[in-house]
Every structure is written in structure tokens, then in C-alpha cells.
Amino acid sequence: MIGRRVALGVWAYAAWVLLTWTPFSLETEAVGAVAAIVIALVLAPFGGVARPWLVADPRRVVALLGLFAGTLRGIVVANLKLTRMILTPRMPLRSGMVIVPTAARSDGGLAAVGLISSLIVDNQIVDVDRSRHLLLYHAVRVPEGGREEAREAINGPLERMLEPLTGGPAGA
């Protein structure tokens, strides 16, 4: 329980620093520290939390950089494709719903896959069917083929990038 409280306190304080984003002042840092301690004490009984110091592991740093680069690449490519579709009116717009399987099993893995994949404008997560391990997306361009092909086009590469961070198939 102590480790959970410390981890929550570190995460809460890091969030405070990011949200306030002000030059250093003793008052601001003191309020942030007190708020982080209170948050850690209140939330610790509700369950486990990722230890922030695990991010310092070189393998995780490389995996995070790969995830960042892959996501950034996907965002840029999807925006360029969308721009091309807008500027070329004769291109068919094949929008619709796509249901794809997922290897993600944990809450964190599902959240990461859903949120990160929704940063890419081609697809926006709509719903999660946990019992059948399916993700439902609204797609600007529905991929050709069946569910497995759609998975490979939408969430498959992302889940593989998350594996080193979650300890398995997106937190399985």
C-alpha cells in the first residue's frame, strides 16, 4: 500500500506540474505537493497503479519513443490522406462503422489502444465490447477486407507497439 501511495503521489504531482506550468514558486509547489499527498491517500485503496519509476527502464524508453514516433507518423499520414480526399472531390468517401478484434484485455491496454488510435483522424473509437474483445470505430475510410484486415489497418500495429510497455498483448 505504501508503494501504491508513493506512485500515486508522484503521478499526481507530475500532473500538477504539467497543469500549472508556471515558473517555480514555493507556494505553487507546496500546494501541488499537498494536493498530491491528499490525492494519493484518498485513491490508493481503489487499486493498483503503474509505478512512474518504471519509465526509466531503457527498454521502456525505447518502446515509448517508438510508440510516439509511430503515433505521430499515423497522425501525419492520416491528415495528409484526409486533406487529399477533401481537395480531390472525385475520390470516393467510404465512411462507416468498423468492428475489429483486439488483443487488449486490461483496462489500461484498452484505454491506450482506444485513445491513441482515436488521435489518428481516420478512425474514432465509439465503443468497446469487452466480452467479445471487439473495438467499434467510426472510420472515415473503411479498410478493405474483413475484421482481421481492418484490425491490421487500425489497431494491430498500435497494440504491438504497446506490448513492451504493458508486459504482453496490450495488457493481456
N, C-alpha and C positions, 0 to 999 in steps of 0.2 A: 504494500500500500504506500510506503514511503517513496519508492521509486516512481510509482504512478503519479503521486502528488508533485514530485520534483519535475517529472516530464511535463505534466500539465502546466505547472508554473512557468517553465521555460517557454513552452509554446504560447501561453497567454501573454507573457512579457514580450516575446518576439512580435506577436500580433499588435500589442500596444505600440511598440516602436514603429512598426510599419504604418499603423493607422494615424499616429500623431505626426510623425515625420517632421519634427521640429528640431531646431538646434538644441544642444544639450542644456538642460536646466535642472538643477537639483529637485525642484518642486515637481516637474513633469515626470522625472524618473522615479521619484518616491511614490507618487500617485500610481504610476504604472506597476511598480513592484508590489504595492499593497493590493491593487486590483488583481494582479496575477496570483498572489497568495490566496486571496479570498476565492477566486475562481477555482484554483486547484483544490482547495479544501472542500468546496461545495460539489465539484464534479467528479472527484476521484472515486467515490463509491459506485458510480454508474458503469464502470467497466474499464477495460484496458485502453492504453493509448500508446502510440508509436513513440519510441524514445528518440528525442531530437538528436542526440549524440551519435546515433547510428548513421546519420547522413555523412559523417566524417569518414566513413569507410571508403577507401579508394574505389572499390568496385561499385558502390552505390553512387559515388560522384560521377563516374564514367556512365553509369546507367541513366542518371538524371540528365546529364549533358546530352546523351543520345535521345532520350525522351523529349527534351526541349528542342533539339535540332529537328527531330522527326515531326514533332507537332508544328513547329514553325514552317517547315517545308510544306506540310499538308495545308496549312492556312494560306500560304502564298500561292501554291498551285491551285487550290480551290477558288480563291479570289480571282486569279487570272482566268480560269475557266468560266466563272460566272460573268466576269467582265466581257469575255468573248461572246458568251451566249446573249448578253444584253445588246452588244454592239452589232451582232450578226442576227438579225431577226429571222432569217430563214432556218436557223438551227432549231431543231425540234426540242421543246422543253418536255422532258419525260419525268415530271414530278409525281410523287405518290408516297405511299407508305411502304416501308421495308421492314420485314421481320427477320432478324438474324440471330443465330445461336451465339452464345457467349461461353467462354471458359471461366469467366469471373464468378466466384462463389461468395466471397466475403463482401460485407457492406462497403469497405474501403475500396476493394477492387472494382465493384460495380459503380461506385460513385466516381472513381477515377476514369474508368472507361466512358461512362456517360458524359461527364463534364468535359473531359479533354476532347472526345470525339465531336462534341457539340461546338467546340471552338472553331472547327472547320466548317465553313458555311455550306458545304454540300449536304450535310446531314445534321438534323437536330433531334436529340433524344426526346421521345414522347412518353414512353412507359417502359417498365421492366416487369417481365413475367418471371419471378424468381423460381417458381415451382417447375417450370419447363425450361429454365435457363435461356430465355429469349430476351432480346432488346428490340424495341419498336422505335423506328426512326421515321421522321418525315424527311424525304430526300428531294433535293432539287433535281437531281438526275438519278433515276433508279438504275442500279447496275444491271448489266445483262446476266442471265443465268438464274440459278436457284439460290437457296439460302446460303449454301457454303461459298458460292462465288460472291454473294453480297457481303458475307462475313469477311472474306478476304479483302474486299474493297473498302469496307468501312471500319470494322473494329478489330480484325485479326492482327494486323501489324502493330496496332497500339497495345493490344494485350501481350504480344511477345516482348515489346519494349518495357512493359510493366513487370514482367516476370522476375528480373533480378531485384526489383525493389520490394516485391510483395512475397518473395520466397516460394513462388510457384506460379501456376497459370492465373495471374491477376487475383491472387489472394485465395486460391482454391483451398 
